[in-house]
Amino acid sequence: MIAGPRSLFYRIGQRAYFARDIGRALADAKTYGPETIRQMRNIGVDSLPLAAIVAAFIGAVTAFQTRYQLFNGVQLSVVGLISRQSIILELGPLLTGLVLTGRVGARITAEIGTMRVTEQIDALETLAYDPVAYLVVPRLLAALLMVPALTILADAIGVGTAFLTATVATDVTPQAFSEGLRLAFAPFQIVYSIIKATIFGGAIAFFCSYEGYTANVGAEGVGRSTAQAVVVTSVAILVLDALTALLLAPYLQA
C-alpha cells in the first residue's frame, strides 16, 4: 500500500532533478547551440510529410462527418465553422503532438538510451562535456520551436482539405464554407493552437529524453524505455491538453 505512493513521488522527484539539470545546462550555449540546428531538421523538416498527411485526413474526415451530422434546415456554413474550430483548437495540435510522440519521441529515447547503455554519456562526462547540454537541451529547444511550426502547417492543411472535401464531396458551396470560416474568428484562436503545440513539444522532448537518459543496460532496457516514453508522453499530452483547455478556453470567448 505504501510502495505505490513512494514510487510515484520518487519518479516525480527524479524528473524534477532532471528538469533542474536542464535549467542549469541552458547556460552552456556553446555546447548545445550547433546541435540545436541539426535537431531542428530532425524534428521539424523530417517530420513534415507525416504531419501533412495526418492533417489532410483530419480535415477531410472532419468536414465530411460534420456535414452529415447536420439536421435539415441548419445553414451549411456551419460546416466551415465547426471544421475550423475543431481543427485549429483541438485536432490539429493534439493529433500532431501524438503523432510526433511516436516518430520523434521514440527516436529521442532510442538515441539517448543507446548512448547511455554504450557508455557514450559517461565518455562525455570524462571529457568535461555536460551530457544534458549536449544531448537533451538541443532536442528540447528544437521541439519547442518546430512542433508549433508543424502544428501551424497542419492547421492550414487541415482546414484547406476540409474546404476541398466539403465543396467537392458534399453539397456545401465554397461561399457557404468560406462564410463559416470567417464567422466568429479571433486571432487568439491561432495563438491558442500555438500555445498547445509548444507545451506538447516540450513534453515530448522532456519525457522522452528522460527515459532515454535513465535507460537500463542492454538492448532490452532501451526497448523498454522507448515503449515507456511513448506511453508516458502520450498520457502527458492528453492531460496537458485538458488542462490547457480548462485554463485558456474562457479567453476564446473574450
C-alpha positions as CSV (number, residue, x, y, z in Angstrom):
1,M,0.0,0.0,0.0
2,I,2.9,2.4,0.8
3,A,5.2,1.3,-2.0
4,G,3.0,2.7,-4.7
5,P,2.8,6.3,-3.5
6,R,6.5,6.2,-2.6
7,S,7.4,5.0,-6.1
8,L,5.3,7.8,-7.6
9,F,6.9,10.5,-5.5
10,Y,10.3,9.1,-6.3
11,R,9.6,9.2,-10.0
12,I,8.3,12.8,-9.8
13,G,11.4,13.8,-7.8
14,Q,13.7,12.2,-10.4
15,R,12.1,14.1,-13.2
16,A,12.3,17.3,-11.1
17,Y,16.0,16.8,-10.7
18,F,16.3,16.2,-14.4
19,A,14.4,19.5,-15.1
20,R,16.8,21.3,-12.8
21,D,19.8,19.9,-14.7
22,I,18.2,21.1,-17.9
23,G,17.8,24.6,-16.4
24,R,21.5,24.7,-15.5
25,A,22.6,23.4,-18.9
26,L,20.8,26.3,-20.6
27,A,23.8,28.5,-19.6
28,D,26.1,26.4,-21.8
29,A,25.1,27.8,-25.2
30,K,28.4,26.8,-26.8
31,T,27.7,23.2,-26.3
32,Y,24.0,23.0,-27.4
33,G,24.0,25.8,-30.0
34,P,25.3,23.9,-33.1
35,E,23.5,20.7,-32.2
36,T,20.2,22.5,-31.9
37,I,20.2,23.3,-35.6
38,R,20.6,19.7,-36.6
39,Q,17.9,18.6,-34.2
40,M,15.5,21.2,-35.7
41,R,15.9,19.5,-39.0
42,N,15.4,16.0,-37.5
43,I,12.3,17.0,-35.6
44,G,10.8,19.6,-38.0
45,V,11.8,19.0,-41.6
46,D,12.0,15.2,-41.5
47,S,8.5,15.1,-39.8
48,L,6.9,17.4,-42.4
49,P,5.5,14.7,-44.7
50,L,3.9,12.7,-41.9
51,A,2.4,15.8,-40.3
52,A,1.0,16.9,-43.6
53,I,-0.6,13.5,-44.4
54,V,-2.2,13.3,-41.0
55,A,-3.5,16.8,-41.2
56,A,-5.0,16.2,-44.6
57,F,-7.0,13.2,-43.4
58,I,-8.1,15.1,-40.2
59,G,-9.5,17.9,-42.4
60,A,-11.3,15.5,-44.8
61,V,-12.9,13.4,-42.1
62,T,-13.9,16.4,-40.0
63,A,-15.7,18.2,-42.9
64,F,-17.3,15.0,-44.2
65,Q,-18.6,13.9,-40.8
66,T,-19.7,17.4,-39.8
67,R,-21.8,17.8,-43.0
68,Y,-23.7,14.6,-42.5
69,Q,-24.4,15.2,-38.8
70,L,-26.3,18.4,-39.5
71,F,-30.1,18.4,-39.3
72,N,-32.3,19.6,-42.1
73,G,-32.6,23.4,-42.0
74,V,-29.2,24.1,-40.5
75,Q,-27.1,26.5,-42.5
76,L,-24.3,24.8,-44.4
77,S,-21.9,27.5,-43.4
78,V,-21.8,25.7,-40.0
79,V,-19.6,23.1,-41.7
80,G,-16.9,25.7,-42.2
81,L,-17.2,27.0,-38.7
82,I,-17.1,23.6,-37.0
83,S,-14.2,22.4,-39.2
84,R,-12.2,25.5,-38.4
85,Q,-12.8,25.3,-34.6
86,S,-12.3,21.5,-34.4
87,I,-9.0,21.6,-36.4
88,I,-7.4,24.7,-35.0
89,L,-8.4,24.4,-31.4
90,E,-8.2,20.7,-30.8
91,L,-7.5,18.1,-33.5
92,G,-4.6,19.9,-35.2
93,P,-2.3,20.4,-32.1
94,L,-3.4,17.3,-30.3
95,L,-3.1,14.7,-33.1
96,T,0.1,16.4,-34.4
97,G,1.6,16.0,-30.9
98,L,0.5,12.4,-30.5
99,V,1.9,11.5,-34.0
100,L,5.2,13.2,-33.3
101,T,5.4,11.4,-30.0
102,G,5.6,8.1,-31.9
103,R,8.0,9.4,-34.5
104,V,10.2,12.0,-32.8
105,G,9.8,10.9,-29.2
106,A,10.7,7.3,-29.8
107,R,13.7,8.4,-31.8
108,I,14.9,10.7,-29.0
109,T,14.6,7.9,-26.4
110,A,16.3,5.4,-28.6
111,E,19.2,7.7,-29.5
112,I,19.9,8.8,-25.9
113,G,19.2,5.4,-24.5
114,T,21.7,3.8,-26.8
115,M,24.3,6.3,-25.8
116,R,23.6,5.5,-22.2
117,V,24.0,1.7,-22.5
118,T,27.1,2.0,-24.7
119,E,28.7,4.4,-22.1
120,Q,29.0,7.3,-24.5
121,I,27.3,9.5,-22.0
122,D,30.0,8.5,-19.5
123,A,32.6,9.4,-22.1
124,L,31.2,12.9,-22.5
125,E,31.4,13.4,-18.8
126,T,35.0,12.2,-18.8
127,L,35.8,14.8,-21.5
128,A,34.2,17.5,-19.3
129,Y,31.1,17.9,-21.5
130,D,27.8,18.3,-19.9
131,P,25.7,15.4,-21.5
132,V,22.5,17.2,-20.6
133,A,23.6,20.3,-22.5
134,Y,24.8,18.3,-25.5
135,L,22.0,15.7,-25.8
136,V,18.9,17.0,-24.1
137,V,18.8,20.8,-24.4
138,P,19.2,20.8,-28.3
139,R,16.3,18.4,-28.6
140,L,14.2,20.4,-26.1
141,L,14.8,23.7,-27.9
142,A,14.2,22.1,-31.3
143,A,10.9,20.6,-30.2
144,L,9.8,23.9,-28.6
145,L,10.4,25.6,-32.0
146,M,9.4,23.0,-34.6
147,V,6.3,21.4,-33.1
148,P,4.4,24.7,-33.1
149,A,5.6,25.3,-36.7
150,L,4.4,21.9,-37.8
151,T,1.1,22.5,-36.0
152,I,0.5,25.8,-37.8
153,L,1.2,24.0,-41.1
154,A,-1.1,21.1,-40.0
155,D,-3.9,23.5,-39.2
156,A,-3.6,25.2,-42.6
157,I,-3.5,21.9,-44.4
158,G,-6.4,20.5,-42.3
159,V,-8.6,23.5,-43.0
160,G,-7.7,23.5,-46.7
161,T,-8.5,19.8,-47.0
162,A,-11.8,20.3,-45.2
163,F,-12.7,23.0,-47.7
164,L,-11.9,20.8,-50.6
165,T,-13.8,17.8,-49.1
166,A,-16.8,19.8,-48.2
167,T,-17.1,21.6,-51.6
168,V,-16.3,18.6,-53.8
169,A,-17.8,15.6,-51.9
170,T,-20.8,17.2,-50.3
171,D,-23.4,19.8,-51.2
172,V,-21.6,22.6,-49.3
173,T,-20.8,25.5,-51.6
174,P,-17.4,27.4,-51.5
175,Q,-19.3,30.5,-50.5
176,A,-21.0,28.8,-47.6
177,F,-17.9,27.2,-46.3
178,S,-15.9,30.4,-46.5
179,E,-18.6,32.2,-44.7
180,G,-18.4,29.7,-41.9
181,L,-14.6,30.1,-41.8
182,R,-14.9,33.8,-41.2
183,L,-17.7,33.5,-38.7
184,A,-16.6,34.5,-35.1
185,F,-12.9,34.1,-35.9
186,A,-10.5,35.6,-33.5
187,P,-6.7,35.8,-33.8
188,F,-6.3,34.3,-30.3
189,Q,-7.6,31.0,-31.7
190,I,-4.3,30.7,-33.6
191,V,-2.4,31.7,-30.5
192,Y,-4.3,29.1,-28.6
193,S,-3.2,26.4,-31.0
194,I,0.4,27.6,-30.9
195,I,0.4,27.6,-27.1
196,K,-0.9,24.0,-27.0
197,A,1.7,22.9,-29.6
198,T,4.6,24.5,-27.6
199,I,3.5,22.7,-24.5
200,F,3.2,19.4,-26.3
201,G,6.6,19.9,-27.9
202,G,8.2,20.5,-24.6
203,A,6.5,17.4,-23.1
204,I,7.7,15.2,-26.0
205,A,11.4,16.3,-25.6
206,F,11.4,16.3,-21.8
207,F,9.8,12.9,-21.1
208,C,11.4,11.1,-24.0
209,S,14.8,12.5,-23.2
210,Y,14.4,11.5,-19.5
211,E,13.5,7.9,-20.4
212,G,16.5,7.6,-22.7
213,Y,18.9,9.2,-20.2
214,T,17.9,6.8,-17.5
215,A,17.7,3.7,-19.7
216,N,18.8,0.4,-18.2
217,V,21.8,-1.6,-19.6
218,G,21.2,-3.7,-22.7
219,A,19.0,-3.7,-25.8
220,E,16.0,-4.8,-23.8
221,G,16.5,-1.8,-21.5
222,V,16.5,0.6,-24.4
223,G,13.4,-1.0,-25.9
224,R,11.5,-0.9,-22.6
225,S,12.5,2.8,-22.1
226,T,11.3,3.7,-25.6
227,A,7.9,2.0,-25.1
228,Q,7.5,3.6,-21.7
229,A,8.5,7.0,-23.2
230,V,5.8,6.9,-25.8
231,V,3.1,5.8,-23.3
232,V,4.1,8.4,-20.7
233,T,4.3,11.2,-23.2
234,S,1.0,10.4,-24.8
235,V,-0.8,10.4,-21.5
236,A,1.0,13.6,-20.5
237,I,-0.1,15.3,-23.7
238,L,-3.7,14.3,-23.1
239,V,-3.6,15.6,-19.6
240,L,-1.9,18.8,-20.7
241,D,-4.5,19.2,-23.4
242,A,-7.3,19.1,-20.9
243,L,-5.5,21.5,-18.5
244,T,-4.8,23.9,-21.3
245,A,-8.4,23.9,-22.5
246,L,-9.6,24.4,-18.9
247,L,-7.3,27.4,-18.4
248,L,-7.4,29.1,-21.8
249,A,-10.8,28.2,-23.2
250,P,-12.5,31.2,-21.4
251,Y,-10.3,33.6,-23.3
252,L,-11.6,32.2,-26.6
253,Q,-14.9,33.8,-25.8
254,A,-13.5,37.2,-24.9
